[in-house]
Amino acid sequence: MPESYPIWWQEIDSPPPAEWLLMFEDFTGDDTAEQWALAAAIFIAQTRHRTAAGPTFAELFKYLLPDTDGLPGPLPRNLDFVHRRRAVAGFRGHSAIEWRRRGMISFDNGVMRSLRVGREFRERSRRRQQAREAVRQQRETACDTISDFARNALVTEREVT
């Protein structure tokens, strides 16, 4: 159990697969974690809207990694069942903790289907909806102005003829 292994792999004697290390870096790294957190939050919001319950961690990661059934890559064959479960749960849990730190998702430990969107995601969603509403109102105002102009032109044309 070398200490140089990631926290989600420290209970296992063999080194973690390279695919797992790379994917964890992608999920939690400064350059890419925001996009993964946003994708997770969107899936959570859609699932809650559709089912009124949050997805499980397995469902979330199967959505994010559909080609590998929710895992970053194959696990070493020499791992027993307990170590496999710890590796999978640890990887998913520590990725989700990073996304929770960013405020994009939230969850309760030990509670099934408690995944929900976080405070930052809700604020962004609110700002996006407000911006969309402002654009819609500008379009309506522009359409009203154009229709007023057309109406006035039509009235002026009738008065001339």
ChimeraX commands (.cxc) that place a marker at each C-alpha (Angstrom):
marker #1 position 0.00,0.00,0.00 radius 0.5
marker #1 position 2.47,2.67,-1.14 radius 0.5
marker #1 position 1.62,6.21,-0.14 radius 0.5
marker #1 position 2.40,7.42,-3.66 radius 0.5
marker #1 position -0.83,5.86,-4.91 radius 0.5
marker #1 position -3.91,8.10,-5.13 radius 0.5
marker #1 position -6.11,8.19,-2.06 radius 0.5
marker #1 position -8.78,6.11,-3.80 radius 0.5
marker #1 position -6.25,3.33,-4.47 radius 0.5
marker #1 position -4.22,3.23,-1.24 radius 0.5
marker #1 position -5.85,0.09,0.14 radius 0.5
marker #1 position -4.56,-1.92,-2.84 radius 0.5
marker #1 position -1.04,-3.36,-3.14 radius 0.5
marker #1 position -0.69,-3.29,-6.94 radius 0.5
marker #1 position -0.33,0.06,-8.77 radius 0.5
marker #1 position -3.44,1.67,-10.28 radius 0.5
marker #1 position -3.95,1.34,-14.04 radius 0.5
marker #1 position -2.71,4.26,-16.11 radius 0.5
marker #1 position -6.19,4.81,-17.61 radius 0.5
marker #1 position -7.59,5.30,-14.13 radius 0.5
marker #1 position -4.90,7.82,-13.19 radius 0.5
marker #1 position -5.38,9.78,-16.41 radius 0.5
marker #1 position -9.16,9.81,-16.10 radius 0.5
marker #1 position -8.99,10.91,-12.47 radius 0.5
marker #1 position -6.68,13.75,-13.48 radius 0.5
marker #1 position -9.13,14.68,-16.22 radius 0.5
marker #1 position -12.10,14.59,-13.82 radius 0.5
marker #1 position -10.36,16.64,-11.11 radius 0.5
marker #1 position -7.66,18.70,-12.86 radius 0.5
marker #1 position -7.80,22.49,-12.98 radius 0.5
marker #1 position -8.18,22.59,-16.76 radius 0.5
marker #1 position -10.96,20.04,-17.19 radius 0.5
marker #1 position -12.79,19.45,-13.90 radius 0.5
marker #1 position -15.22,22.30,-14.51 radius 0.5
marker #1 position -16.50,20.76,-17.75 radius 0.5
marker #1 position -16.90,17.32,-16.16 radius 0.5
marker #1 position -18.64,18.84,-13.13 radius 0.5
marker #1 position -21.02,20.74,-15.39 radius 0.5
marker #1 position -21.79,17.58,-17.40 radius 0.5
marker #1 position -22.47,15.71,-14.16 radius 0.5
marker #1 position -24.74,18.48,-12.85 radius 0.5
marker #1 position -26.72,18.63,-16.09 radius 0.5
marker #1 position -27.27,14.86,-16.01 radius 0.5
marker #1 position -28.31,15.06,-12.35 radius 0.5
marker #1 position -30.75,17.90,-13.07 radius 0.5
marker #1 position -32.26,16.02,-16.03 radius 0.5
marker #1 position -32.59,12.81,-14.00 radius 0.5
marker #1 position -34.23,14.63,-11.07 radius 0.5
marker #1 position -36.60,16.41,-13.46 radius 0.5
marker #1 position -37.55,13.12,-15.12 radius 0.5
marker #1 position -37.74,10.84,-12.06 radius 0.5
marker #1 position -37.95,13.17,-9.02 radius 0.5
marker #1 position -34.95,11.31,-7.56 radius 0.5
marker #1 position -31.26,11.74,-8.08 radius 0.5
marker #1 position -29.22,9.23,-10.03 radius 0.5
marker #1 position -26.90,6.78,-8.32 radius 0.5
marker #1 position -23.15,7.24,-8.62 radius 0.5
marker #1 position -23.09,4.22,-10.94 radius 0.5
marker #1 position -25.72,5.79,-13.23 radius 0.5
marker #1 position -23.86,9.12,-13.25 radius 0.5
marker #1 position -20.53,7.57,-14.18 radius 0.5
marker #1 position -22.14,5.28,-16.77 radius 0.5
marker #1 position -23.51,8.43,-18.37 radius 0.5
marker #1 position -20.13,10.20,-18.24 radius 0.5
marker #1 position -18.15,7.14,-19.41 radius 0.5
marker #1 position -20.59,5.20,-21.60 radius 0.5
marker #1 position -17.98,3.34,-23.63 radius 0.5
marker #1 position -16.47,1.65,-20.57 radius 0.5
marker #1 position -19.65,1.07,-18.55 radius 0.5
marker #1 position -18.85,3.86,-16.08 radius 0.5
marker #1 position -15.24,2.86,-15.39 radius 0.5
marker #1 position -12.13,4.68,-16.61 radius 0.5
marker #1 position -10.72,1.42,-17.94 radius 0.5
marker #1 position -10.30,-2.22,-17.06 radius 0.5
marker #1 position -9.29,-3.21,-13.55 radius 0.5
marker #1 position -6.31,-5.51,-12.97 radius 0.5
marker #1 position -7.41,-9.14,-13.02 radius 0.5
marker #1 position -5.56,-9.94,-9.81 radius 0.5
marker #1 position -7.85,-7.74,-7.68 radius 0.5
marker #1 position -10.38,-9.50,-5.52 radius 0.5
marker #1 position -13.99,-8.37,-5.28 radius 0.5
marker #1 position -13.47,-6.22,-2.17 radius 0.5
marker #1 position -10.56,-4.32,-3.72 radius 0.5
marker #1 position -12.49,-3.83,-6.95 radius 0.5
marker #1 position -15.45,-2.32,-5.06 radius 0.5
marker #1 position -13.14,-0.07,-3.02 radius 0.5
marker #1 position -11.33,1.13,-6.14 radius 0.5
marker #1 position -14.55,1.89,-8.03 radius 0.5
marker #1 position -16.29,3.54,-5.06 radius 0.5
marker #1 position -13.17,5.50,-4.14 radius 0.5
marker #1 position -12.57,6.74,-7.69 radius 0.5
marker #1 position -16.19,7.84,-8.11 radius 0.5
marker #1 position -16.45,9.29,-4.63 radius 0.5
marker #1 position -13.27,11.37,-4.84 radius 0.5
marker #1 position -14.18,12.64,-8.30 radius 0.5
marker #1 position -17.59,13.68,-6.98 radius 0.5
marker #1 position -16.00,15.36,-3.95 radius 0.5
marker #1 position -14.00,17.60,-6.31 radius 0.5
marker #1 position -17.16,18.51,-8.21 radius 0.5
marker #1 position -18.93,19.21,-4.92 radius 0.5
marker #1 position -16.07,21.52,-3.88 radius 0.5
marker #1 position -16.69,23.44,-7.08 radius 0.5
marker #1 position -20.37,23.81,-6.10 radius 0.5
marker #1 position -21.68,22.02,-9.17 radius 0.5
marker #1 position -23.14,18.97,-7.44 radius 0.5
marker #1 position -24.10,17.94,-3.94 radius 0.5
marker #1 position -24.87,14.68,-2.19 radius 0.5
marker #1 position -25.33,13.11,1.21 radius 0.5
marker #1 position -22.90,10.40,2.27 radius 0.5
marker #1 position -24.47,7.00,2.67 radius 0.5
marker #1 position -27.81,8.03,1.16 radius 0.5
marker #1 position -28.91,6.34,-2.04 radius 0.5
marker #1 position -29.99,8.66,-4.87 radius 0.5
marker #1 position -29.03,11.82,-2.99 radius 0.5
marker #1 position -27.09,13.33,-5.91 radius 0.5
marker #1 position -28.41,16.81,-6.66 radius 0.5
marker #1 position -27.17,19.96,-8.30 radius 0.5
marker #1 position -25.04,22.32,-6.27 radius 0.5
marker #1 position -25.26,25.98,-5.38 radius 0.5
marker #1 position -22.94,27.17,-8.19 radius 0.5
marker #1 position -24.88,25.22,-10.80 radius 0.5
marker #1 position -28.18,26.73,-9.60 radius 0.5
marker #1 position -26.71,30.25,-9.70 radius 0.5
marker #1 position -25.39,29.73,-13.23 radius 0.5
marker #1 position -28.71,28.30,-14.32 radius 0.5
marker #1 position -30.55,31.29,-12.87 radius 0.5
marker #1 position -28.20,33.74,-14.63 radius 0.5
marker #1 position -28.62,31.86,-17.90 radius 0.5
marker #1 position -32.41,31.93,-17.61 radius 0.5
marker #1 position -32.34,35.65,-16.79 radius 0.5
marker #1 position -30.12,36.35,-19.79 radius 0.5
marker #1 position -32.45,34.34,-22.04 radius 0.5
marker #1 position -35.45,36.26,-20.70 radius 0.5
marker #1 position -33.68,39.58,-21.32 radius 0.5
marker #1 position -32.94,38.59,-24.92 radius 0.5
marker #1 position -36.55,37.50,-25.39 radius 0.5
marker #1 position -37.79,40.84,-24.06 radius 0.5
marker #1 position -35.39,42.73,-26.35 radius 0.5
marker #1 position -36.72,40.77,-29.33 radius 0.5
marker #1 position -40.31,41.50,-28.34 radius 0.5
marker #1 position -39.48,45.18,-27.96 radius 0.5
marker #1 position -37.75,45.19,-31.34 radius 0.5
marker #1 position -40.72,43.39,-32.92 radius 0.5
marker #1 position -43.13,45.88,-31.31 radius 0.5
marker #1 position -41.05,48.76,-32.66 radius 0.5
marker #1 position -41.00,47.23,-36.14 radius 0.5
marker #1 position -44.72,46.49,-36.07 radius 0.5
marker #1 position -45.43,50.05,-34.83 radius 0.5
marker #1 position -43.30,51.40,-37.66 radius 0.5
marker #1 position -45.12,49.20,-40.20 radius 0.5
marker #1 position -48.52,50.19,-38.77 radius 0.5
marker #1 position -47.62,53.89,-38.94 radius 0.5
marker #1 position -46.34,53.48,-42.50 radius 0.5
marker #1 position -49.58,51.74,-43.48 radius 0.5
marker #1 position -51.70,54.50,-41.90 radius 0.5
marker #1 position -49.60,57.18,-43.65 radius 0.5
marker #1 position -49.96,55.33,-46.97 radius 0.5
marker #1 position -53.75,55.16,-46.56 radius 0.5
marker #1 position -53.93,58.87,-45.76 radius 0.5
marker #1 position -51.94,59.70,-48.91 radius 0.5
marker #1 position -54.19,57.65,-51.21 radius 0.5
marker link #1:1,2 radius 0.2
marker link #1:2,3 radius 0.2
marker link #1:3,4 radius 0.2
marker link #1:4,5 radius 0.2
marker link #1:5,6 radius 0.2
marker link #1:6,7 radius 0.2
marker link #1:7,8 radius 0.2
marker link #1:8,9 radius 0.2
marker link #1:9,10 radius 0.2
marker link #1:10,11 radius 0.2
marker link #1:11,12 radius 0.2
marker link #1:12,13 radius 0.2
marker link #1:13,14 radius 0.2
marker link #1:14,15 radius 0.2
marker link #1:15,16 radius 0.2
marker link #1:16,17 radius 0.2
marker link #1:17,18 radius 0.2
marker link #1:18,19 radius 0.2
marker link #1:19,20 radius 0.2
marker link #1:20,21 radius 0.2
marker link #1:21,22 radius 0.2
marker link #1:22,23 radius 0.2
marker link #1:23,24 radius 0.2
marker link #1:24,25 radius 0.2
marker link #1:25,26 radius 0.2
marker link #1:26,27 radius 0.2
marker link #1:27,28 radius 0.2
marker link #1:28,29 radius 0.2
marker link #1:29,30 radius 0.2
marker link #1:30,31 radius 0.2
marker link #1:31,32 radius 0.2
marker link #1:32,33 radius 0.2
marker link #1:33,34 radius 0.2
marker link #1:34,35 radius 0.2
marker link #1:35,36 radius 0.2
marker link #1:36,37 radius 0.2
marker link #1:37,38 radius 0.2
marker link #1:38,39 radius 0.2
marker link #1:39,40 radius 0.2
marker link #1:40,41 radius 0.2
marker link #1:41,42 radius 0.2
marker link #1:42,43 radius 0.2
marker link #1:43,44 radius 0.2
marker link #1:44,45 radius 0.2
marker link #1:45,46 radius 0.2
marker link #1:46,47 radius 0.2
marker link #1:47,48 radius 0.2
marker link #1:48,49 radius 0.2
marker link #1:49,50 radius 0.2
marker link #1:50,51 radius 0.2
marker link #1:51,52 radius 0.2
marker link #1:52,53 radius 0.2
marker link #1:53,54 radius 0.2
marker link #1:54,55 radius 0.2
marker link #1:55,56 radius 0.2
marker link #1:56,57 radius 0.2
marker link #1:57,58 radius 0.2
marker link #1:58,59 radius 0.2
marker link #1:59,60 radius 0.2
marker link #1:60,61 radius 0.2
marker link #1:61,62 radius 0.2
marker link #1:62,63 radius 0.2
marker link #1:63,64 radius 0.2
marker link #1:64,65 radius 0.2
marker link #1:65,66 radius 0.2
marker link #1:66,67 radius 0.2
marker link #1:67,68 radius 0.2
marker link #1:68,69 radius 0.2
marker link #1:69,70 radius 0.2
marker link #1:70,71 radius 0.2
marker link #1:71,72 radius 0.2
marker link #1:72,73 radius 0.2
marker link #1:73,74 radius 0.2
marker link #1:74,75 radius 0.2
marker link #1:75,76 radius 0.2
marker link #1:76,77 radius 0.2
marker link #1:77,78 radius 0.2
marker link #1:78,79 radius 0.2
marker link #1:79,80 radius 0.2
marker link #1:80,81 radius 0.2
marker link #1:81,82 radius 0.2
marker link #1:82,83 radius 0.2
marker link #1:83,84 radius 0.2
marker link #1:84,85 radius 0.2
marker link #1:85,86 radius 0.2
marker link #1:86,87 radius 0.2
marker link #1:87,88 radius 0.2
marker link #1:88,89 radius 0.2
marker link #1:89,90 radius 0.2
marker link #1:90,91 radius 0.2
marker link #1:91,92 radius 0.2
marker link #1:92,93 radius 0.2
marker link #1:93,94 radius 0.2
marker link #1:94,95 radius 0.2
marker link #1:95,96 radius 0.2
marker link #1:96,97 radius 0.2
marker link #1:97,98 radius 0.2
marker link #1:98,99 radius 0.2
marker link #1:99,100 radius 0.2
marker link #1:100,101 radius 0.2
marker link #1:101,102 radius 0.2
marker link #1:102,103 radius 0.2
marker link #1:103,104 radius 0.2
marker link #1:104,105 radius 0.2
marker link #1:105,106 radius 0.2
marker link #1:106,107 radius 0.2
marker link #1:107,108 radius 0.2
marker link #1:108,109 radius 0.2
marker link #1:109,110 radius 0.2
marker link #1:110,111 radius 0.2
marker link #1:111,112 radius 0.2
marker link #1:112,113 radius 0.2
marker link #1:113,114 radius 0.2
marker link #1:114,115 radius 0.2
marker link #1:115,116 radius 0.2
marker link #1:116,117 radius 0.2
marker link #1:117,118 radius 0.2
marker link #1:118,119 radius 0.2
marker link #1:119,120 radius 0.2
marker link #1:120,121 radius 0.2
marker link #1:121,122 radius 0.2
marker link #1:122,123 radius 0.2
marker link #1:123,124 radius 0.2
marker link #1:124,125 radius 0.2
marker link #1:125,126 radius 0.2
marker link #1:126,127 radius 0.2
marker link #1:127,128 radius 0.2
marker link #1:128,129 radius 0.2
marker link #1:129,130 radius 0.2
marker link #1:130,131 radius 0.2
marker link #1:131,132 radius 0.2
marker link #1:132,133 radius 0.2
marker link #1:133,134 radius 0.2
marker link #1:134,135 radius 0.2
marker link #1:135,136 radius 0.2
marker link #1:136,137 radius 0.2
marker link #1:137,138 radius 0.2
marker link #1:138,139 radius 0.2
marker link #1:139,140 radius 0.2
marker link #1:140,141 radius 0.2
marker link #1:141,142 radius 0.2
marker link #1:142,143 radius 0.2
marker link #1:143,144 radius 0.2
marker link #1:144,145 radius 0.2
marker link #1:145,146 radius 0.2
marker link #1:146,147 radius 0.2
marker link #1:147,148 radius 0.2
marker link #1:148,149 radius 0.2
marker link #1:149,150 radius 0.2
marker link #1:150,151 radius 0.2
marker link #1:151,152 radius 0.2
marker link #1:152,153 radius 0.2
marker link #1:153,154 radius 0.2
marker link #1:154,155 radius 0.2
marker link #1:155,156 radius 0.2
marker link #1:156,157 radius 0.2
marker link #1:157,158 radius 0.2
marker link #1:158,159 radius 0.2
marker link #1:159,160 radius 0.2
marker link #1:160,161 radius 0.2
view
